[in-house]
Amino acid sequence: MTKTALVAGGGIAGTVAAIALHDAGFAPVIHEAHDRGADERGSFLTVAVNGLAALRTLGLDPGRLFAAGFATPAMVLRNSAGRQLARLPLGGPDADGTTTTTIRRADLYLALRGEAERRDIPIRYGKRLTGRTRTPSGVTAQFADGTTAGGDLLVGADGLHSRTRSALDPAAPAPRYLGLLNAGGLTTGPVPADLRTEPGVMQMAFGRRAFFGWVTAPDDSVWWFANPPRRRPVEPQEFTPAGWRAELLELFAGDEVPAAALIRASAEIVGPWNTWDLPRVPVWRDDRTILIGDAAHAVSPSSGQGASMAIEDAVTLGRCLRARTDIAGALADYEQLRRKRVEKVVAYGRRSGSTKTAGPVGAAVRDALMPLVMRMLHRKGDPQAWIFEHRIG
């Protein structure tokens, strides 16, 4: 008899997990907390070559899934005066020609959910998990709308503030605020030539008061993000859209990078939201429930690996469940394969984020030493190769 998998969360981790479980012989059902269409349309993300390679193991073609995105194979680091400090690879192309790719979050959701629907995987919207109960034959999930669902397996892909995590372990650690806010936007259309940089190369600038990143898309529009430092998390509705735009313009006033001009050229700005990661999560599983993605190991956006780690998790889970009929044993195999790697990436992301908030003295030292340090680190190859070159199986 076909085993049923309840997937809590219809984001990247949950949708790829459902596809992987379907390939492993399960009958998965995705339960997404938000309504259809609530897909953060103004935001974008980058999926590295290791994440794209993991998708290929499911028979998915990254070129088709990411047709709405564009390759971003390199990154340039600059100081507030615009001077280049370093140029670093972001991964790829690999043997299949795949290169780290940037895409709007909504476009990736649409493509992945289309793959799920092609496999007749049901997606239930408006199903926010509130708890779960273990039964002799499986697990029952409870949702905020008063409904329940039963299955042989519950996959907690419900993100940073996972209810699956707290149901597994009421003493589970809470997310850790990283002292940075996040915001982003897309220019309304093509920008003047003096605001455009080398297409597909992610530009990162250590501004005097905040960190700024931007990349020129193939249509000559610019996609950007900002990381202002802040001691305490921002509260909902603390800023109006106009007030937040003014705050960003003030933060980048005087910096010799195009941050202010790009902010002015964007009709809509998403954010601010807080940046978090998770300290080590002691409990990932029991015999019927497993955590994946941000629910198990949220990483700082500075790592550039949040989406890729979620995809690797999902694909590995499917492979483990295909390899043995014992669900509990398969979940133990999954944790053994994933925990060490993801905790190392979380630590890497936290270190990367901490460099964005240097004071004036620290900034002067960084600007003076970074070119030399980067040359030394890359003398024998890419020190981040352990991230990008990882392949499942």
C-alpha positions in Angstrom: 0.0 0.0 0.0 1.3 3.5 -0.9 2.5 5.5 2.1 1.2 9.0 2.6 3.4 12.0 3.4 2.0 15.2 4.9 4.3 18.2 3.9 3.9 21.2 6.1 5.0 24.2 3.9 4.7 24.9 0.2 7.9 26.9 -0.2 11.1 25.6 -1.9 11.9 23.0 0.7 8.3 21.6 0.9 7.6 21.5 -2.8 10.9 19.9 -3.7 10.4 17.4 -0.9 7.0 16.5 -2.2 8.5 15.9 -5.7 11.3 13.8 -4.2 8.9 11.8 -2.0 6.6 11.2 -5.0 9.6 9.8 -6.9 10.3 7.6 -3.9 6.9 6.0 -4.1 5.0 8.1 -1.5 1.7 9.9 -2.0 2.6 13.4 -0.7 0.2 16.3 0.0 1.5 19.8 0.5 -0.2 21.9 3.1 0.7 25.6 2.6 -0.1 28.1 5.3 -0.7 31.1 3.0 -3.3 31.6 0.4 -2.6 31.0 -3.2 -0.6 33.9 -4.7 1.1 35.1 -1.5 4.5 34.6 -2.9 6.6 37.7 -2.0 6.5 39.0 -5.6 9.0 41.8 -5.0 11.8 39.7 -3.6 14.4 37.5 -5.3 16.9 34.9 -4.3 20.0 33.1 -5.6 20.3 29.3 -6.0 23.9 28.1 -6.1 25.2 25.3 -8.4 25.0 22.7 -5.6 21.3 23.3 -5.2 20.8 23.2 -9.0 22.7 20.0 -9.3 20.5 18.5 -6.6 17.4 19.3 -8.7 18.9 17.4 -11.6 19.0 14.2 -9.6 15.1 14.4 -9.6 15.1 14.7 -13.4 14.3 18.4 -13.2 16.0 20.7 -15.7 17.3 23.9 -14.0 17.4 25.6 -17.4 13.6 25.3 -17.7 12.8 25.8 -14.0 14.9 29.0 -13.9 14.0 30.3 -17.3 12.7 33.5 -15.7 16.1 34.1 -13.9 19.6 34.7 -15.0 23.1 33.4 -14.3 25.1 35.1 -11.6 28.5 33.4 -11.7 30.6 36.0 -9.9 30.5 38.6 -7.1 32.4 41.9 -6.8 33.0 43.4 -3.3 33.4 47.2 -3.1 33.9 49.8 -0.4 31.7 52.9 0.1 33.8 54.8 -2.4 33.0 52.2 -5.1 36.5 50.9 -5.2 36.7 47.2 -6.0 38.2 45.1 -3.1 37.8 41.6 -4.6 36.1 39.6 -7.3 34.9 36.1 -6.2 33.3 33.1 -8.0 29.8 32.2 -7.0 29.9 28.7 -8.4 29.8 27.2 -11.9 29.5 26.4 -14.6 29.5 22.8 -13.7 29.9 19.9 -16.1 26.3 20.3 -17.3 26.8 24.1 -17.9 24.8 25.0 -14.8 25.7 28.3 -13.1 24.5 29.9 -9.9 21.3 31.6 -10.8 19.2 34.6 -9.5 15.4 34.5 -9.8 12.4 36.2 -8.4 11.0 34.2 -5.5 7.5 34.1 -7.0 8.8 32.8 -10.4 10.6 30.0 -8.7 7.6 29.1 -6.6 5.4 29.1 -9.7 7.8 26.8 -11.6 8.2 24.3 -8.7 4.5 24.1 -7.9 3.9 23.6 -11.6 6.2 20.5 -11.4 4.3 19.3 -8.4 0.9 19.7 -10.1 2.2 17.8 -13.2 2.8 14.9 -10.9 -0.8 15.3 -9.5 0.6 16.2 -6.1 -2.2 18.0 -4.2 -1.5 21.5 -2.8 -3.8 22.7 0.0 -3.7 26.4 0.6 -4.6 28.2 3.9 -3.4 25.2 6.0 -1.3 26.5 8.8 0.0 23.7 11.0 -0.7 24.2 14.7 0.3 20.8 16.0 0.6 17.1 15.4 -0.2 13.8 17.2 1.6 10.6 16.9 -0.7 7.6 16.4 0.0 3.8 16.4 -0.1 3.8 12.6 1.4 7.2 11.7 0.9 10.9 12.5 -2.0 13.4 12.5 -1.5 17.0 11.7 -3.8 19.8 13.1 -4.3 23.0 11.2 -5.5 26.5 12.3 -8.8 26.2 10.3 -9.8 23.3 12.6 -9.1 20.5 10.1 -6.8 17.5 10.5 -5.0 15.2 8.1 -3.4 11.8 8.7 -0.4 10.1 7.1 2.5 7.8 7.5 5.0 10.7 7.6 5.0 14.5 8.4 7.7 16.6 6.8 8.2 19.9 8.6 9.1 22.4 5.9 7.3 25.2 7.6 10.2 27.6 7.9 12.0 29.7 10.5 9.1 29.8 13.0 8.2 26.1 12.4 5.4 24.7 14.5 6.6 21.3 13.5 9.9 22.0 15.3 8.1 23.1 18.5 5.8 20.1 18.3 8.8 17.7 18.1 10.6 19.5 20.9 8.9 22.1 23.1 12.3 23.2 24.3 13.7 23.8 20.8 15.8 26.9 20.4 14.1 30.1 19.1 15.5 31.9 16.0 18.5 34.2 16.7 18.4 37.8 15.5 21.6 38.7 13.6 21.5 42.5 14.0 20.6 43.2 10.4 17.5 44.2 8.6 16.8 43.2 5.0 15.0 45.0 2.2 15.0 44.9 -1.6 13.5 46.0 -4.8 13.6 45.9 -8.6 13.9 49.1 -10.7 10.7 49.9 -12.6 12.5 49.3 -15.9 15.9 49.7 -17.5 18.1 52.2 -15.8 20.6 54.7 -17.4 23.9 53.2 -18.5 25.9 54.9 -15.7 23.8 52.9 -13.1 24.3 49.6 -14.8 27.2 47.2 -14.0 28.5 44.1 -15.7 25.3 42.0 -16.4 25.0 39.0 -14.1 27.8 39.9 -11.7 26.5 40.5 -8.2 27.9 43.8 -6.8 28.3 44.1 -3.0 29.2 47.3 -1.3 30.2 48.0 2.3 28.5 51.3 2.7 29.4 53.6 5.5 26.1 53.0 7.3 24.6 49.9 5.6 25.5 47.1 3.2 24.1 47.2 -0.4 24.0 44.6 -3.1 22.8 44.9 -6.7 22.9 43.1 -10.1 22.0 44.1 -13.6 19.4 41.8 -15.2 19.3 40.9 -18.9 16.6 43.5 -19.6 18.8 46.2 -18.0 16.7 46.6 -15.0 18.5 46.3 -11.6 17.7 44.0 -8.7 19.0 45.1 -5.4 18.9 44.5 -1.6 20.0 46.4 1.5 21.2 45.2 4.9 21.0 48.1 7.5 22.4 47.2 10.9 20.0 47.5 13.8 20.3 46.5 17.4 16.7 45.4 17.9 14.4 43.6 15.4 11.9 45.8 13.5 8.3 45.5 14.5 5.4 45.0 12.1 4.1 48.3 10.7 6.9 50.2 12.3 7.7 51.9 9.0 5.3 53.2 6.3 6.5 52.6 2.7 7.4 56.2 2.4 9.2 56.3 5.7 11.2 53.2 4.9 12.3 54.6 1.5 13.4 57.8 3.2 15.3 55.8 5.8 17.2 53.9 3.1 18.0 57.0 1.2 19.5 58.6 4.3 21.5 55.5 5.1 23.2 55.6 1.7 23.5 59.3 1.3 27.2 60.2 0.5 28.2 56.6 -0.6 29.7 56.5 -4.0 27.8 53.5 -5.2 24.4 53.7 -7.0 22.3 52.7 -4.0 20.3 55.9 -3.6 19.6 56.2 -7.3 18.5 52.6 -7.6 16.2 53.0 -4.6 14.6 56.1 -6.2 14.2 54.1 -9.5 12.1 51.4 -7.8 8.4 51.8 -7.6 8.0 49.2 -4.7 10.4 48.3 -1.9 9.9 45.1 0.0 10.7 45.0 3.7 12.1 45.7 6.1 12.2 42.3 7.6 14.6 40.9 10.2 17.5 38.5 9.5 17.7 35.4 11.6 19.4 32.1 11.8 19.0 29.1 14.2 21.4 27.9 16.7 21.9 24.1 16.7 18.5 22.4 16.7 19.0 19.3 18.9 15.9 17.4 17.7 15.2 17.0 14.0 13.0 13.9 14.0 11.2 11.1 15.7 9.9 7.9 14.0 7.2 9.7 12.0 8.3 13.4 11.7 11.3 15.1 10.2 12.4 18.8 9.8 14.0 20.1 6.6 15.1 23.5 5.4 14.8 26.6 7.6 12.7 24.6 10.1 15.9 22.6 11.0 18.7 25.0 10.2 17.9 28.5 9.0 21.0 30.1 7.6 21.9 33.8 7.3 21.1 35.3 3.9 24.8 36.2 3.8 25.6 32.6 3.1 23.8 32.7 -0.2 22.8 29.1 0.6 19.3 29.1 2.1 17.5 27.9 -1.0 20.3 25.4 -2.0 20.4 23.8 1.5 16.6 23.4 1.4 16.8 21.7 -2.0 19.7 19.4 -0.9 17.7 18.5 2.2 14.6 17.6 0.2 16.4 15.5 -2.4 18.4 13.7 0.3 15.2 12.9 2.2 13.7 11.4 -0.8 16.7 9.2 -1.5 16.8 7.9 2.1 13.1 7.0 2.0 13.5 5.3 -1.3 16.5 3.2 0.0 14.6 1.5 2.9 11.0 0.7 3.8 11.6 1.6 7.5 10.6 5.2 7.9 12.3 5.7 11.2 15.5 4.3 9.9 15.4 6.4 6.8 14.9 9.6 8.8 17.9 8.7 10.9 19.9 8.2 7.8 18.8 11.6 6.5 19.9 13.3 9.7 23.3 11.6 9.7 23.9 12.7 6.1 22.8 16.3 6.5 23.5 17.6 10.0 27.2 18.2 9.9 27.1 20.0 6.5 24.2 22.3 7.3 25.6 23.3 10.7 28.9 24.2 9.0 27.0 26.4 6.5 25.0 28.1 9.3 28.3 29.0 11.0 29.8 30.2 7.7 26.7 32.4 7.1 26.9 33.9 10.5 30.5 34.9 10.1 29.8 36.4 6.6 27.0 38.5 8.0 29.1 39.9 10.9 31.5 41.6 8.3 28.7 43.8 7.1 28.6 45.9 10.3 32.2 47.1 10.8 32.6 50.6 12.3 34.8 53.3 10.8 38.1 51.9 12.1 37.1 48.3 11.2 36.1 49.5 7.7 39.4 51.1 7.1 41.3 48.0 8.2 39.0 45.8 6.0 39.4 48.0 2.9 43.2 48.0 3.3 43.6 44.2 4.0 40.8 42.6 2.0 42.5 42.6 -1.4 45.6 40.9 0.0 43.7 38.5 2.2 41.4 37.4 -0.7 44.4 36.8 -3.0 46.0 34.7 -0.3 42.8 32.7 0.3 42.3 32.0 -3.3 45.9 31.2 -4.1 45.2 27.4 -4.1 41.7 27.5 -5.3 38.3 28.6 -4.1 38.0 28.3 -0.3 34.2 28.0 -0.7 34.5 25.0 -3.0 33.3 22.7 -0.2 29.9 24.5 -0.4 29.6 24.7 -4.2 31.1 21.4 -5.2 28.9 19.2 -2.9 26.9 16.7 -4.9 24.2 14.3 -3.6 25.0 10.7 -4.2 
